[in-house]
Amino acid sequence: MPKSSDRQTKPIPTNGQLNYRASLADPKELIPDLCQGRSVLWVILFSEALVIVLTLLSSGALDFSWEQFGMLSLYVQWMVLMCAAALCRLRLHLPVMNINAVTGSAFTVIVTVNLGLCLLTQWALNYFLLENLGWDWLLRNLLISSILAALVLHYFYVQMESRLRARSELQSRVQALHSRIRPHFLFNSMNIIASLIHVDPDKAEQAVEDLSELFRASLKEAGSEVSLKQELELCKKYVNIEQLRLEDRLHLDWNIDAPEQTRIPLLTLQPLIENAIYHGIAPSSNGGTVTVTVKHKNKRVFIQVNNPVAPARHNNRKEQGNHMALENIRHRLHALYGENVTMAAEQQAQQFTITIEYSYSDSQHDN
């Protein structure tokens, strides 16, 4: 895994030979978020399954001891929930360190919590019931908890490797999609610039500057986020270039109802607008209007791009490219936001509409 100082500027290596043990790691990569309700539910279910197994091994199926099950369940639930709470806090406050140090810290926390609960249980039983469980019970519980802690941390480690490997593959795919610039757009832009050099040097110079901004954006790291204001400025630079080619055939209707500082993945709107112009406006002799809508509410972003449908003679040629472009955008967003993304395309007789909604968390923006 890369160092924390490098993680924001370099993609994760894709050669499949990541040396996790020798690298620095963020505890959030190894330790899952045990503060979430869903995680707590899985912890409770797992611990109850463990209690049932231990009770069956002790009393058998026919003579199942409900009393033993109740007492053991109470003890194990307290221990598991306290360990989950401790790991939750450890995950938030532990600095970036070697993966072995993160694992050792988590193991120490689990064993320490179990030791404290064992001593508290032994004191309570001795004080209220005058019953001494003895050192044998204490050592046995510590041994069992140590073995289980090692197995759980190994499972976390395997899960971390799987996530990082999947993220590495997605990062490679996103990087390829992110850096792809359609050759036809480049050739058309260069031809426009060449034709304007002698006729209107100022427009030619502006077109060169706009094209350079688009290239600069395409060379940035895949998955990086920018403000909505920056993304809109980039889109307008692209539209300016296409406007030189399509002239009065191209119209844009901007319907923006979101704060300028709203975070959005770089080159999210621009490919959608490019897709709308290339498949909806350029093939039509009459042109049309591309409507761009962006809304933001409760950490959920709504994006919609609407364009006229190309004439029938272009439908077969354009439809395949349309779907390919939308699939590329879908892969990019799913790589960044996972299952928090919904994407729908609807084609009517005269209009084609692409709608994207995704939600984000503060931790995703912090990272």
N, C-alpha and C positions, 0 to 999 in steps of 0.2 A: 504494500500500500504506500502511496506517496506521502511525503511529509505534509503537515498541515499548511506550511507556507507555499507548497507547490500545488496543493490540491485545487486551488482556485484558478490556476493558470495552465495546468497540464492535464490532459485526459489520462485516465487510468490505463496502464499498459495493457496491451491486447495480446501478448504472446502466450498467455495462459500459464506463465511461470512466475507468478507473483510470490515474492519471498516475504510472507506475512510476518514470520517470527523475527526476522532481522530488521523489520521496518518499524516506524512509529505509527501508532494507531490512535484514533479517537475512540474513547470508551463507548460512544454512541453506536459505533459500528459493531462492536462485540456484544454489548449488553442491550437487549431489546427494551422498548419503552414499557416498563411494567407499571406505569402510572395510569395507563388507559384502562377503561372499564372492560373492554374485550379481553385484554391481556390478563387482568385479574380474574375474569371468569374462567379462562383456560387454566390458570394456576389452581383455582379452587377445584375444578373438575379433575385435573391431573392428580392433585393431592388426595381427593376422595377415592379415586381409582387405586391409588397406592395403598390407602388404608384398607380398602376391601381386600386387596391381595394379601396384605399382612395378616388380616383377621382370618381369612380362609386358610392360610398356611398354619396359623396357630390353632384354630378350633375346628377346622374342617367345614364342609358344606352342610352336612346334616345337623351338626351341633353348632351352628353359627352363633357366636356370642355377641348379642346386641349391646351388652354392657361394655364389653371390651372394644367393640366398634365405636361406640359413642365416646368413650374416654380417649381412645387413640385418635379419633377424628378431631376432637377438640384440641388435643395437643398438636397434631400435625398441621391443622389449619392455622393455629396461632403462629407456629414456627414458619410455615411457608409464607404467610401474609407479612410477617415481620421481615423476613428475608427479602421479599419482593419490594417492600417499602424502602429497605436499606439500599438495595441495588438501584432503585429508582433515584434516590438522592445521590448515590455514588456516580451514576451515569451523568448527572448534571454538573457535578462539581469536580470530578476527577480530571486532571489535565491530560493533554496528549502525551502518551508515553509508549514505551516498547510494549508489544502485544503480550509478552510474557509477564510484564509488570501489571498490565491491566487484568490479566487472568488471575495472577497471584493476589491482587487486591480484592477482586470479587470473591475468590475462594476464601480469603481471610475473613471477609465480612460475613459470609454465610456461616462459617464455623464459629465465629465469635458470637453471632446472634444466637445460634443454637446452644452454645455453651452458657450464655447468659440465661436463656429460657430454661435450660436444664437445672441450673443452680437455683433459679427462682421457684421452679416446680418442686425441687427437692426441699427447699426451705419451707414452702407453703404446706406440703404434706407433713413435714416433721413438726411444724408449729401447730397446725390445726388438727391433724389426725394422729400425731405422734407416730408416724410411720416413716422409717428411714429406708430409702430405696438402695442406698449403698453406692460405693464407687464403681462397682461392676456395671450397674445400670447407666451411670454417667459415661463411662468409657465406651460402652456399647452404642449409646446414642450418638456420641461424637464420631465413632468409627462409621456408623451408618450414614450420618449426615455428610461426612467427608467424602465417602464413596459416591453418594448421590450428587453432591456438589460438583465433583469431578466429572461425572457423567453429563450433568446439565450444562456445565461450561464447555465441555467438548461438543455437545450438541449446538450450543451457541456459536462455537468456533466454526463448525461445519456449515452452519447456516450463513455465517458471515462470508465464508469463502464462496458459497453458492451465490449470494447476493452480489458480491464484488465481481465475480466472473460474469454473471448476467449483465451487470451494469457496464462492464468493460465491452461486452459484445454490443450492447445497445449504444454505448458511446461511439463505437466505431461506425455503426450504422447511421447514427444521428450526424456524426461528423461528415460522412459521405453525402448525406442528404442536404446538410446545411451548406456545404461548400459548392454544391452543384449550381451552375449558372447555365441557363439554356443558351446554346450556341446561336439560335436565331435572334435572340435579344441582343447579344453582343455584336453580331454582324450588322443588324439593323441600326444599332446605336452608332457604330463606327461609320456606316454609310451616311447617316444623318449628319454626323459631325463633319465628315469630309465635304458634304454638299453645302454646309453652312459656313465653312471657313472663309470663302471669298464673298459670299452673299451677306452674311450677318455674323461677323467674328465674335460679337458679344454673346450671342446665343450659342455659338459653337463652344466658346470658353465655358459658359455655364453648364452646357451638356457634358463636357469633359469633367468638370468638378462634380456634377451629380453622379456620373458613372463611376468616378473614383471613390465616392462615398459608398456606393453599393458594393464595390469590390472590397473596400476596407471592412465593411460589415460582414461580408461573406468569409473573410479570413479570420474573424474572431472565433473564440472557442465555442463549439456547439453547446447549446444549453444555457449560455449566459443570458442573464435577464437585463433588460433596460427599462427605462420609464416609458409610459405610453406616449409621452411627448416626443421622445427620441425615435420611437418606432414610427409615429405618424410623420415626422420630418423625413425619415428615410423613404416612406411610402410616397410622399409628395415629390421627392426627387426622382423616384422611378416614374411616377405619373408624368412629370415634366418632360422626361425623355420620350415617353410614348406619345405625349401630346404633340411633339414635333413631327412625329410620323403620321399620326391619325388625325391631327388637327381638330376640326369641329365635330368629327365623328365620335369623339370620346368626351364624356361628361362624368364627373364624379360628384356624388352627393354624400357629404360627410355628416353622420349623425352620431356625435360623440357625447355620451353622457357618463363620463367617468373622470376621476381626478387625473391630472397630468402626471402625477407621481405614481400612478398605478403600475405595478411591476408586470412585465409581459416578456415572454421569451423572445429573444432577438429573431427577426425575420419570421414572424408569425403572420402578421397582416400582409406584408409585401408579397409572399407567394400566393396568398388568396386573391389579392388584387391582380397580380400578374396572370393567374389562372383565369380570372373573370375576363380580363381584357383579351387574352390570347384566344380563348374558346368562345367568347360571347360577342365582343366588339369588333375585333379585327376581321373576322370572316364576313361581316355584314356591311353592305355598301352604305346603309343608312346609319351605322354606328348604334349608339345607345348610351344609357346611363348606368354606371356601376354605383350601387348604394352600399355604403360601409357603415355599419352600426356597431358601436362598442358601449357596453354598459358594465357597471361594477356595483356589487352590493354584497355585503356580508362575506368578504373574502372569496367571492365567486365572480368570475369574469365571463361576460356574455359577448360573443363576437358573431356577427352575421354579415355576409357579403352576398349581394343580390345582383344578378346581371341578366340581360336578355339572352334568349336561346338563339344560337346561330341558325341560319337557314338550313333547310332539310338536306341540301346536297353536301353539307359539311358535317352532319350529325355523326355518321359512322366513323369518320376520320378523327373527330374531336372527342367522341365519347370515351374511347380507350385512354387517350392522354389525360382527359379530365379525371378519370378514376385513378390513374397512376399518380397524378399530382396530389390528389386528396389523400391517397394512401400514404404517400411520403409524409405529408403534414401530420396525419394521424399517428404514424410511428414516432415522429419527433415529440409530439405532445405526450404520448403514452410513456415514452422514455423519461420524460421530465416529471410528470404528475401521476403516472400509474393509472389506477382505476378511477381517479377523480376527474376523468375527461369523458365528455359525451360529445359525439360528432355526428351530424346528420346532414344528408344532402337530399334535396327535393327538387325535382324537375317537373314543371308544369308546361302548358302549351307554349307560353311566351316567356317564362322566367325560370332561371335556375338559382337556387338558394342554398348556400352552405352555412350551417350554424354550428358553432363550437361553444361549449361551456366547460369551464374547468374551475376547480376550487383549489386553493393552496393553503398551507399552514405557515405560521410564522417561522417555524424551523426550516421550511423549504426556502423561504426568502433569506433567512439568516445564512444558510449555507451557500 
